Amino acid sequence: MAYGATSRQAPTTLTAAEREWIRRQGMTARALAEEQRLVRGRLAPTHDDVARVREQLRRGPRRFAR
């Protein structure tokens, strides 16, 4: 077969257990994505605070320095 040529394969039939496993993988991926979204939402305010503190530390001790 030449490079880039496609072969036609007969569709593979899946068992009920295989279809269920595939369905559960999709559910797991969606649950993981939702959990990541929730964690990012909780960390967003924290991220702003961390960025502010990092900026203050980067500037150095100008305020009240004697």
mmJSON file of the N, C-alpha and C atoms, coordinates in Angstrom:
{"data_MODEL":{"atom_site":{
"group_PDB":["ATOM","ATOM","ATOM","ATOM","ATOM","ATOM","ATOM","ATOM","ATOM","ATOM","ATOM","ATOM","ATOM","ATOM","ATOM","ATOM","ATOM","ATOM","ATOM","ATOM","ATOM","ATOM","ATOM","ATOM","ATOM","ATOM","ATOM","ATOM","ATOM","ATOM","ATOM","ATOM","ATOM","ATOM","ATOM","ATOM","ATOM","ATOM","ATOM","ATOM","ATOM","ATOM","ATOM","ATOM","ATOM","ATOM","ATOM","ATOM","ATOM","ATOM","ATOM","ATOM","ATOM","ATOM","ATOM","ATOM","ATOM","ATOM","ATOM","ATOM","ATOM","ATOM","ATOM","ATOM","ATOM","ATOM","ATOM","ATOM","ATOM","ATOM","ATOM","ATOM","ATOM","ATOM","ATOM","ATOM","ATOM","ATOM","ATOM","ATOM","ATOM","ATOM","ATOM","ATOM","ATOM","ATOM","ATOM","ATOM","ATOM","ATOM","ATOM","ATOM","ATOM","ATOM","ATOM","ATOM","ATOM","ATOM","ATOM","ATOM","ATOM","ATOM","ATOM","ATOM","ATOM","ATOM","ATOM","ATOM","ATOM","ATOM","ATOM","ATOM","ATOM","ATOM","ATOM","ATOM","ATOM","ATOM","ATOM","ATOM","ATOM","ATOM","ATOM","ATOM","ATOM","ATOM","ATOM","ATOM","ATOM","ATOM","ATOM","ATOM","ATOM","ATOM","ATOM","ATOM","ATOM","ATOM","ATOM","ATOM","ATOM","ATOM","ATOM","ATOM","ATOM","ATOM","ATOM","ATOM","ATOM","ATOM","ATOM","ATOM","ATOM","ATOM","ATOM","ATOM","ATOM","ATOM","ATOM","ATOM","ATOM","ATOM","ATOM","ATOM","ATOM","ATOM","ATOM","ATOM","ATOM","ATOM","ATOM","ATOM","ATOM","ATOM","ATOM","ATOM","ATOM","ATOM","ATOM","ATOM","ATOM","ATOM","ATOM","ATOM","ATOM","ATOM","ATOM","ATOM","ATOM","ATOM","ATOM","ATOM","ATOM","ATOM","ATOM","ATOM","ATOM","ATOM"],
"id":[1,2,3,4,5,6,7,8,9,10,11,12,13,14,15,16,17,18,19,20,21,22,23,24,25,26,27,28,29,30,31,32,33,34,35,36,37,38,39,40,41,42,43,44,45,46,47,48,49,50,51,52,53,54,55,56,57,58,59,60,61,62,63,64,65,66,67,68,69,70,71,72,73,74,75,76,77,78,79,80,81,82,83,84,85,86,87,88,89,90,91,92,93,94,95,96,97,98,99,100,101,102,103,104,105,106,107,108,109,110,111,112,113,114,115,116,117,118,119,120,121,122,123,124,125,126,127,128,129,130,131,132,133,134,135,136,137,138,139,140,141,142,143,144,145,146,147,148,149,150,151,152,153,154,155,156,157,158,159,160,161,162,163,164,165,166,167,168,169,170,171,172,173,174,175,176,177,178,179,180,181,182,183,184,185,186,187,188,189,190,191,192,193,194,195,196,197,198],
"type_symbol":["N","C","C","N","C","C","N","C","C","N","C","C","N","C","C","N","C","C","N","C","C","N","C","C","N","C","C","N","C","C","N","C","C","N","C","C","N","C","C","N","C","C","N","C","C","N","C","C","N","C","C","N","C","C","N","C","C","N","C","C","N","C","C","N","C","C","N","C","C","N","C","C","N","C","C","N","C","C","N","C","C","N","C","C","N","C","C","N","C","C","N","C","C","N","C","C","N","C","C","N","C","C","N","C","C","N","C","C","N","C","C","N","C","C","N","C","C","N","C","C","N","C","C","N","C","C","N","C","C","N","C","C","N","C","C","N","C","C","N","C","C","N","C","C","N","C","C","N","C","C","N","C","C","N","C","C","N","C","C","N","C","C","N","C","C","N","C","C","N","C","C","N","C","C","N","C","C","N","C","C","N","C","C","N","C","C","N","C","C","N","C","C","N","C","C","N","C","C"],
"label_atom_id":["N","CA","C","N","CA","C","N","CA","C","N","CA","C","N","CA","C","N","CA","C","N","CA","C","N","CA","C","N","CA","C","N","CA","C","N","CA","C","N","CA","C","N","CA","C","N","CA","C","N","CA","C","N","CA","C","N","CA","C","N","CA","C","N","CA","C","N","CA","C","N","CA","C","N","CA","C","N","CA","C","N","CA","C","N","CA","C","N","CA","C","N","CA","C","N","CA","C","N","CA","C","N","CA","C","N","CA","C","N","CA","C","N","CA","C","N","CA","C","N","CA","C","N","CA","C","N","CA","C","N","CA","C","N","CA","C","N","CA","C","N","CA","C","N","CA","C","N","CA","C","N","CA","C","N","CA","C","N","CA","C","N","CA","C","N","CA","C","N","CA","C","N","CA","C","N","CA","C","N","CA","C","N","CA","C","N","CA","C","N","CA","C","N","CA","C","N","CA","C","N","CA","C","N","CA","C","N","CA","C","N","CA","C","N","CA","C","N","CA","C","N","CA","C","N","CA","C","N","CA","C"],
"label_alt_id":[null,null,null,null,null,null,null,null,null,null,null,null,null,null,null,null,null,null,null,null,null,null,null,null,null,null,null,null,null,null,null,null,null,null,null,null,null,null,null,null,null,null,null,null,null,null,null,null,null,null,null,null,null,null,null,null,null,null,null,null,null,null,null,null,null,null,null,null,null,null,null,null,null,null,null,null,null,null,null,null,null,null,null,null,null,null,null,null,null,null,null,null,null,null,null,null,null,null,null,null,null,null,null,null,null,null,null,null,null,null,null,null,null,null,null,null,null,null,null,null,null,null,null,null,null,null,null,null,null,null,null,null,null,null,null,null,null,null,null,null,null,null,null,null,null,null,null,null,null,null,null,null,null,null,null,null,null,null,null,null,null,null,null,null,null,null,null,null,null,null,null,null,null,null,null,null,null,null,null,null,null,null,null,null,null,null,null,null,null,null,null,null,null,null,null,null,null,null],
"label_comp_id":["MET","MET","MET","ALA","ALA","ALA","TYR","TYR","TYR","GLY","GLY","GLY","ALA","ALA","ALA","THR","THR","THR","SER","SER","SER","ARG","ARG","ARG","GLN","GLN","GLN","ALA","ALA","ALA","PRO","PRO","PRO","THR","THR","THR","THR","THR","THR","LEU","LEU","LEU","THR","THR","THR","ALA","ALA","ALA","ALA","ALA","ALA","GLU","GLU","GLU","ARG","ARG","ARG","GLU","GLU","GLU","TRP","TRP","TRP","ILE","ILE","ILE","ARG","ARG","ARG","ARG","ARG","ARG","GLN","GLN","GLN","GLY","GLY","GLY","MET","MET","MET","THR","THR","THR","ALA","ALA","ALA","ARG","ARG","ARG","ALA","ALA","ALA","LEU","LEU","LEU","ALA","ALA","ALA","GLU","GLU","GLU","GLU","GLU","GLU","GLN","GLN","GLN","ARG","ARG","ARG","LEU","LEU","LEU","VAL","VAL","VAL","ARG","ARG","ARG","GLY","GLY","GLY","ARG","ARG","ARG","LEU","LEU","LEU","ALA","ALA","ALA","PRO","PRO","PRO","THR","THR","THR","HIS","HIS","HIS","ASP","ASP","ASP","ASP","ASP","ASP","VAL","VAL","VAL","ALA","ALA","ALA","ARG","ARG","ARG","VAL","VAL","VAL","ARG","ARG","ARG","GLU","GLU","GLU","GLN","GLN","GLN","LEU","LEU","LEU","ARG","ARG","ARG","ARG","ARG","ARG","GLY","GLY","GLY","PRO","PRO","PRO","ARG","ARG","ARG","ARG","ARG","ARG","PHE","PHE","PHE","ALA","ALA","ALA","ARG","ARG","ARG"],
"label_asym_id":["A","A","A","A","A","A","A","A","A","A","A","A","A","A","A","A","A","A","A","A","A","A","A","A","A","A","A","A","A","A","A","A","A","A","A","A","A","A","A","A","A","A","A","A","A","A","A","A","A","A","A","A","A","A","A","A","A","A","A","A","A","A","A","A","A","A","A","A","A","A","A","A","A","A","A","A","A","A","A","A","A","A","A","A","A","A","A","A","A","A","A","A","A","A","A","A","A","A","A","A","A","A","A","A","A","A","A","A","A","A","A","A","A","A","A","A","A","A","A","A","A","A","A","A","A","A","A","A","A","A","A","A","A","A","A","A","A","A","A","A","A","A","A","A","A","A","A","A","A","A","A","A","A","A","A","A","A","A","A","A","A","A","A","A","A","A","A","A","A","A","A","A","A","A","A","A","A","A","A","A","A","A","A","A","A","A","A","A","A","A","A","A","A","A","A","A","A","A"],
"label_entity_id":["1","1","1","1","1","1","1","1","1","1","1","1","1","1","1","1","1","1","1","1","1","1","1","1","1","1","1","1","1","1","1","1","1","1","1","1","1","1","1","1","1","1","1","1","1","1","1","1","1","1","1","1","1","1","1","1","1","1","1","1","1","1","1","1","1","1","1","1","1","1","1","1","1","1","1","1","1","1","1","1","1","1","1","1","1","1","1","1","1","1","1","1","1","1","1","1","1","1","1","1","1","1","1","1","1","1","1","1","1","1","1","1","1","1","1","1","1","1","1","1","1","1","1","1","1","1","1","1","1","1","1","1","1","1","1","1","1","1","1","1","1","1","1","1","1","1","1","1","1","1","1","1","1","1","1","1","1","1","1","1","1","1","1","1","1","1","1","1","1","1","1","1","1","1","1","1","1","1","1","1","1","1","1","1","1","1","1","1","1","1","1","1","1","1","1","1","1","1"],
"label_seq_id":[1,1,1,2,2,2,3,3,3,4,4,4,5,5,5,6,6,6,7,7,7,8,8,8,9,9,9,10,10,10,11,11,11,12,12,12,13,13,13,14,14,14,15,15,15,16,16,16,17,17,17,18,18,18,19,19,19,20,20,20,21,21,21,22,22,22,23,23,23,24,24,24,25,25,25,26,26,26,27,27,27,28,28,28,29,29,29,30,30,30,31,31,31,32,32,32,33,33,33,34,34,34,35,35,35,36,36,36,37,37,37,38,38,38,39,39,39,40,40,40,41,41,41,42,42,42,43,43,43,44,44,44,45,45,45,46,46,46,47,47,47,48,48,48,49,49,49,50,50,50,51,51,51,52,52,52,53,53,53,54,54,54,55,55,55,56,56,56,57,57,57,58,58,58,59,59,59,60,60,60,61,61,61,62,62,62,63,63,63,64,64,64,65,65,65,66,66,66],
"pdbx_PDB_ins_code":[null,null,null,null,null,null,null,null,null,null,null,null,null,null,null,null,null,null,null,null,null,null,null,null,null,null,null,null,null,null,null,null,null,null,null,null,null,null,null,null,null,null,null,null,null,null,null,null,null,null,null,null,null,null,null,null,null,null,null,null,null,null,null,null,null,null,null,null,null,null,null,null,null,null,null,null,null,null,null,null,null,null,null,null,null,null,null,null,null,null,null,null,null,null,null,null,null,null,null,null,null,null,null,null,null,null,null,null,null,null,null,null,null,null,null,null,null,null,null,null,null,null,null,null,null,null,null,null,null,null,null,null,null,null,null,null,null,null,null,null,null,null,null,null,null,null,null,null,null,null,null,null,null,null,null,null,null,null,null,null,null,null,null,null,null,null,null,null,null,null,null,null,null,null,null,null,null,null,null,null,null,null,null,null,null,null,null,null,null,null,null,null,null,null,null,null,null,null],
"Cartn_x":[0.848,0.0,0.884,0.557,1.347,1.173,2.172,2.117,0.935,0.174,-0.958,-2.243,-2.168,-3.382,-4.13,-5.421,-6.231,-6.793,-6.932,-7.535,-8.916,-9.815,-11.173,-11.238,-11.561,-11.718,-13.181,-13.608,-14.987,-15.129,-16.26,-16.448,-16.419,-15.808,-15.713,-16.914,-17.552,-18.681,-18.153,-18.694,-18.26,-19.258,-18.746,-19.628,-20.271,-21.29,-21.961,-20.984,-20.109,-19.137,-18.152,-17.731,-16.809,-17.472,-18.724,-19.46,-19.623,-19.905,-20.061,-18.736,-17.627,-16.32,-16.018,-16.3,-16.071,-16.947,-18.198,-19.107,-18.572,-18.105,-17.586,-16.321,-15.5,-14.303,-14.697,-15.733,-16.22,-16.756,-17.469,-18.005,-16.864,-15.837,-14.694,-13.985,-13.812,-13.156,-13.968,-15.286,-16.13,-16.08,-16.084,-16.012,-14.678,-13.595,-12.279,-12.228,-12.77,-12.779,-13.579,-14.703,-15.527,-14.769,-14.1,-13.32,-12.199,-11.52,-10.457,-11.019,-12.188,-12.822,-13.146,-13.676,-14.012,-12.766,-11.702,-10.468,-9.891,-9.884,-9.39,-10.215,-11.53,-12.392,-12.057,-11.73,-11.364,-9.985,-9.097,-7.736,-7.583,-8.544,-8.423,-8.179,-8.97,-8.677,-7.307,-6.925,-5.626,-4.517,-4.722,-3.718,-3.489,-4.559,-4.427,-3.629,-3.903,-3.17,-1.688,-1.406,-0.015,0.692,0.031,0.64,0.932,0.028,0.226,1.424,1.516,2.631,3.946,3.944,5.176,5.628,4.675,5.01,5.598,5.034,5.561,6.979,7.226,8.561,9.56,9.109,9.979,10.424,9.532,9.854,10.908,10.992,11.974,11.396,12.173,11.681,11.797,10.949,10.982,10.177,9.05,8.142,8.698,8.675,9.075,10.519,11.314,12.729,13.487,14.326,15.09,16.519],
"Cartn_y":[-1.188,0.0,1.239,2.191,3.405,4.297,5.136,6.069,7.021,7.215,8.134,7.481,6.278,5.595,5.07,5.108,4.616,3.254,2.445,1.133,1.131,0.45,0.341,-0.893,-0.688,-1.808,-1.917,-3.125,-3.336,-2.795,-2.167,-1.647,-2.786,-2.507,-3.497,-3.336,-4.413,-4.346,-4.478,-3.673,-3.67,-4.431,-5.006,-5.674,-4.621,-5.005,-4.079,-3.581,-4.447,-4.05,-3.03,-3.205,-2.257,-0.899,-0.912,0.356,1.063,0.306,0.88,1.477,0.791,1.285,2.609,2.674,3.904,5.034,4.73,5.744,6.269,5.357,5.764,6.616,6.34,7.157,8.592,8.757,10.097,10.796,10.043,10.632,11.04,10.203,10.511,11.768,11.888,13.066,14.322,14.235,15.406,15.771,14.762,15.024,15.678,15.211,15.79,17.235,17.489,18.849,19.787,19.314,20.13,20.419,19.411,19.601,20.611,20.524,21.479,22.891,23.021,24.337,24.914,24.072,24.54,24.965,24.19,24.528,25.824,25.993,27.25,28.435,28.225,29.295,29.684,28.676,28.958,29.599,29.261,29.781,31.148,31.568,32.841,34.012,34.175,35.286,35.137,33.919,33.669,34.057,33.753,34.088,35.6,36.373,37.835,38.312,37.717,38.092,37.758,36.575,36.153,37.086,37.443,38.344,39.707,40.203,41.498,41.442,40.377,40.243,40.101,39.318,39.177,40.521,41.316,42.638,43.519,43.46,44.25,43.816,42.508,42.013,42.375,42.403,42.746,44.21,45.059,46.482,46.768,45.943,46.166,46.967,47.139,47.811,49.345,49.976,51.435,52.083,51.475,52.07,51.935,52.984,53.016,52.594,52.585,52.223,53.419,53.193,54.28,53.879],
"Cartn_z":[0.0,0.0,0.0,-0.796,-0.937,0.293,0.532,1.653,1.47,2.524,2.47,2.003,1.509,1.067,2.29,2.218,3.339,2.985,3.986,3.756,4.388,3.774,4.297,5.169,6.44,7.343,7.722,7.923,8.348,9.771,10.087,11.436,12.456,13.59,14.651,15.57,15.857,16.789,18.204,19.089,20.483,21.336,22.39,23.336,24.223,24.94,25.852,26.915,27.396,28.412,27.851,26.601,25.979,25.772,25.34,25.173,26.517,27.563,28.903,29.381,29.131,29.536,28.828,27.539,26.773,27.315,27.621,28.172,29.508,30.34,31.654,31.516,30.523,30.315,29.998,29.193,28.883,30.108,30.95,32.178,33.101,33.179,34.032,33.536,32.236,31.676,31.953,31.836,32.111,33.593,34.467,35.91,36.263,35.664,35.91,35.422,34.247,33.711,34.616,35.14,36.041,37.339,37.875,39.102,38.872,37.735,37.428,37.304,36.705,36.567,37.943,38.843,40.187,40.966,40.857,41.566,41.017,39.691,39.109,39.607,39.722,40.214,41.643,42.465,43.855,43.948,43.031,43.095,42.445,41.655,40.939,41.893,42.966,43.878,44.537,44.873,45.478,44.511,43.238,42.224,42.178,42.277,42.263,43.474,44.646,45.853,45.719,45.202,45.027,44.05,42.972,41.99,42.616,43.452,44.11,45.057,45.843,46.783,46.035,44.959,44.173,43.613,43.147,42.611,43.711,44.908,46.026,46.373,46.366,46.681,45.591,44.357,43.247,43.331,43.813,43.896,44.952,45.959,47.009,48.159,49.209,50.424,50.334,49.55,49.44,50.573,50.842,51.817,53.22,53.955,55.358,55.568,54.528,54.688,55.232,56.241,56.839,56.965],
"occupancy":[1.0,1.0,1.0,1.0,1.0,1.0,1.0,1.0,1.0,1.0,1.0,1.0,1.0,1.0,1.0,1.0,1.0,1.0,1.0,1.0,1.0,1.0,1.0,1.0,1.0,1.0,1.0,1.0,1.0,1.0,1.0,1.0,1.0,1.0,1.0,1.0,1.0,1.0,1.0,1.0,1.0,1.0,1.0,1.0,1.0,1.0,1.0,1.0,1.0,1.0,1.0,1.0,1.0,1.0,1.0,1.0,1.0,1.0,1.0,1.0,1.0,1.0,1.0,1.0,1.0,1.0,1.0,1.0,1.0,1.0,1.0,1.0,1.0,1.0,1.0,1.0,1.0,1.0,1.0,1.0,1.0,1.0,1.0,1.0,1.0,1.0,1.0,1.0,1.0,1.0,1.0,1.0,1.0,1.0,1.0,1.0,1.0,1.0,1.0,1.0,1.0,1.0,1.0,1.0,1.0,1.0,1.0,1.0,1.0,1.0,1.0,1.0,1.0,1.0,1.0,1.0,1.0,1.0,1.0,1.0,1.0,1.0,1.0,1.0,1.0,1.0,1.0,1.0,1.0,1.0,1.0,1.0,1.0,1.0,1.0,1.0,1.0,1.0,1.0,1.0,1.0,1.0,1.0,1.0,1.0,1.0,1.0,1.0,1.0,1.0,1.0,1.0,1.0,1.0,1.0,1.0,1.0,1.0,1.0,1.0,1.0,1.0,1.0,1.0,1.0,1.0,1.0,1.0,1.0,1.0,1.0,1.0,1.0,1.0,1.0,1.0,1.0,1.0,1.0,1.0,1.0,1.0,1.0,1.0,1.0,1.0,1.0,1.0,1.0,1.0,1.0,1.0,1.0,1.0,1.0,1.0,1.0,1.0],
"B_iso_or_equiv":[0.0,0.0,0.0,0.0,0.0,0.0,0.0,0.0,0.0,0.0,0.0,0.0,0.0,0.0,0.0,0.0,0.0,0.0,0.0,0.0,0.0,0.0,0.0,0.0,0.0,0.0,0.0,0.0,0.0,0.0,0.0,0.0,0.0,0.0,0.0,0.0,0.0,0.0,0.0,0.0,0.0,0.0,0.0,0.0,0.0,0.0,0.0,0.0,0.0,0.0,0.0,0.0,0.0,0.0,0.0,0.0,0.0,0.0,0.0,0.0,0.0,0.0,0.0,0.0,0.0,0.0,0.0,0.0,0.0,0.0,0.0,0.0,0.0,0.0,0.0,0.0,0.0,0.0,0.0,0.0,0.0,0.0,0.0,0.0,0.0,0.0,0.0,0.0,0.0,0.0,0.0,0.0,0.0,0.0,0.0,0.0,0.0,0.0,0.0,0.0,0.0,0.0,0.0,0.0,0.0,0.0,0.0,0.0,0.0,0.0,0.0,0.0,0.0,0.0,0.0,0.0,0.0,0.0,0.0,0.0,0.0,0.0,0.0,0.0,0.0,0.0,0.0,0.0,0.0,0.0,0.0,0.0,0.0,0.0,0.0,0.0,0.0,0.0,0.0,0.0,0.0,0.0,0.0,0.0,0.0,0.0,0.0,0.0,0.0,0.0,0.0,0.0,0.0,0.0,0.0,0.0,0.0,0.0,0.0,0.0,0.0,0.0,0.0,0.0,0.0,0.0,0.0,0.0,0.0,0.0,0.0,0.0,0.0,0.0,0.0,0.0,0.0,0.0,0.0,0.0,0.0,0.0,0.0,0.0,0.0,0.0,0.0,0.0,0.0,0.0,0.0,0.0,0.0,0.0,0.0,0.0,0.0,0.0],
"pdbx_formal_charge":[null,null,null,null,null,null,null,null,null,null,null,null,null,null,null,null,null,null,null,null,null,null,null,null,null,null,null,null,null,null,null,null,null,null,null,null,null,null,null,null,null,null,null,null,null,null,null,null,null,null,null,null,null,null,null,null,null,null,null,null,null,null,null,null,null,null,null,null,null,null,null,null,null,null,null,null,null,null,null,null,null,null,null,null,null,null,null,null,null,null,null,null,null,null,null,null,null,null,null,null,null,null,null,null,null,null,null,null,null,null,null,null,null,null,null,null,null,null,null,null,null,null,null,null,null,null,null,null,null,null,null,null,null,null,null,null,null,null,null,null,null,null,null,null,null,null,null,null,null,null,null,null,null,null,null,null,null,null,null,null,null,null,null,null,null,null,null,null,null,null,null,null,null,null,null,null,null,null,null,null,null,null,null,null,null,null,null,null,null,null,null,null,null,null,null,null,null,null],
"auth_seq_id":[1,1,1,2,2,2,3,3,3,4,4,4,5,5,5,6,6,6,7,7,7,8,8,8,9,9,9,10,10,10,11,11,11,12,12,12,13,13,13,14,14,14,15,15,15,16,16,16,17,17,17,18,18,18,19,19,19,20,20,20,21,21,21,22,22,22,23,23,23,24,24,24,25,25,25,26,26,26,27,27,27,28,28,28,29,29,29,30,30,30,31,31,31,32,32,32,33,33,33,34,34,34,35,35,35,36,36,36,37,37,37,38,38,38,39,39,39,40,40,40,41,41,41,42,42,42,43,43,43,44,44,44,45,45,45,46,46,46,47,47,47,48,48,48,49,49,49,50,50,50,51,51,51,52,52,52,53,53,53,54,54,54,55,55,55,56,56,56,57,57,57,58,58,58,59,59,59,60,60,60,61,61,61,62,62,62,63,63,63,64,64,64,65,65,65,66,66,66],
"auth_comp_id":["MET","MET","MET","ALA","ALA","ALA","TYR","TYR","TYR","GLY","GLY","GLY","ALA","ALA","ALA","THR","THR","THR","SER","SER","SER","ARG","ARG","ARG","GLN","GLN","GLN","ALA","ALA","ALA","PRO","PRO","PRO","THR","THR","THR","THR","THR","THR","LEU","LEU","LEU","THR","THR","THR","ALA","ALA","ALA","ALA","ALA","ALA","GLU","GLU","GLU","ARG","ARG","ARG","GLU","GLU","GLU","TRP","TRP","TRP","ILE","ILE","ILE","ARG","ARG","ARG","ARG","ARG","ARG","GLN","GLN","GLN","GLY","GLY","GLY","MET","MET","MET","THR","THR","THR","ALA","ALA","ALA","ARG","ARG","ARG","ALA","ALA","ALA","LEU","LEU","LEU","ALA","ALA","ALA","GLU","GLU","GLU","GLU","GLU","GLU","GLN","GLN","GLN","ARG","ARG","ARG","LEU","LEU","LEU","VAL","VAL","VAL","ARG","ARG","ARG","GLY","GLY","GLY","ARG","ARG","ARG","LEU","LEU","LEU","ALA","ALA","ALA","PRO","PRO","PRO","THR","THR","THR","HIS","HIS","HIS","ASP","ASP","ASP","ASP","ASP","ASP","VAL","VAL","VAL","ALA","ALA","ALA","ARG","ARG","ARG","VAL","VAL","VAL","ARG","ARG","ARG","GLU","GLU","GLU","GLN","GLN","GLN","LEU","LEU","LEU","ARG","ARG","ARG","ARG","ARG","ARG","GLY","GLY","GLY","PRO","PRO","PRO","ARG","ARG","ARG","ARG","ARG","ARG","PHE","PHE","PHE","ALA","ALA","ALA","ARG","ARG","ARG"],
"auth_asym_id":["A","A","A","A","A","A","A","A","A","A","A","A","A","A","A","A","A","A","A","A","A","A","A","A","A","A","A","A","A","A","A","A","A","A","A","A","A","A","A","A","A","A","A","A","A","A","A","A","A","A","A","A","A","A","A","A","A","A","A","A","A","A","A","A","A","A","A","A","A","A","A","A","A","A","A","A","A","A","A","A","A","A","A","A","A","A","A","A","A","A","A","A","A","A","A","A","A","A","A","A","A","A","A","A","A","A","A","A","A","A","A","A","A","A","A","A","A","A","A","A","A","A","A","A","A","A","A","A","A","A","A","A","A","A","A","A","A","A","A","A","A","A","A","A","A","A","A","A","A","A","A","A","A","A","A","A","A","A","A","A","A","A","A","A","A","A","A","A","A","A","A","A","A","A","A","A","A","A","A","A","A","A","A","A","A","A","A","A","A","A","A","A","A","A","A","A","A","A"],
"auth_atom_id":["N","CA","C","N","CA","C","N","CA","C","N","CA","C","N","CA","C","N","CA","C","N","CA","C","N","CA","C","N","CA","C","N","CA","C","N","CA","C","N","CA","C","N","CA","C","N","CA","C","N","CA","C","N","CA","C","N","CA","C","N","CA","C","N","CA","C","N","CA","C","N","CA","C","N","CA","C","N","CA","C","N","CA","C","N","CA","C","N","CA","C","N","CA","C","N","CA","C","N","CA","C","N","CA","C","N","CA","C","N","CA","C","N","CA","C","N","CA","C","N","CA","C","N","CA","C","N","CA","C","N","CA","C","N","CA","C","N","CA","C","N","CA","C","N","CA","C","N","CA","C","N","CA","C","N","CA","C","N","CA","C","N","CA","C","N","CA","C","N","CA","C","N","CA","C","N","CA","C","N","CA","C","N","CA","C","N","CA","C","N","CA","C","N","CA","C","N","CA","C","N","CA","C","N","CA","C","N","CA","C","N","CA","C","N","CA","C","N","CA","C","N","CA","C","N","CA","C","N","CA","C"],
"pdbx_PDB_model_num":[1,1,1,1,1,1,1,1,1,1,1,1,1,1,1,1,1,1,1,1,1,1,1,1,1,1,1,1,1,1,1,1,1,1,1,1,1,1,1,1,1,1,1,1,1,1,1,1,1,1,1,1,1,1,1,1,1,1,1,1,1,1,1,1,1,1,1,1,1,1,1,1,1,1,1,1,1,1,1,1,1,1,1,1,1,1,1,1,1,1,1,1,1,1,1,1,1,1,1,1,1,1,1,1,1,1,1,1,1,1,1,1,1,1,1,1,1,1,1,1,1,1,1,1,1,1,1,1,1,1,1,1,1,1,1,1,1,1,1,1,1,1,1,1,1,1,1,1,1,1,1,1,1,1,1,1,1,1,1,1,1,1,1,1,1,1,1,1,1,1,1,1,1,1,1,1,1,1,1,1,1,1,1,1,1,1,1,1,1,1,1,1,1,1,1,1,1,1]
}}}
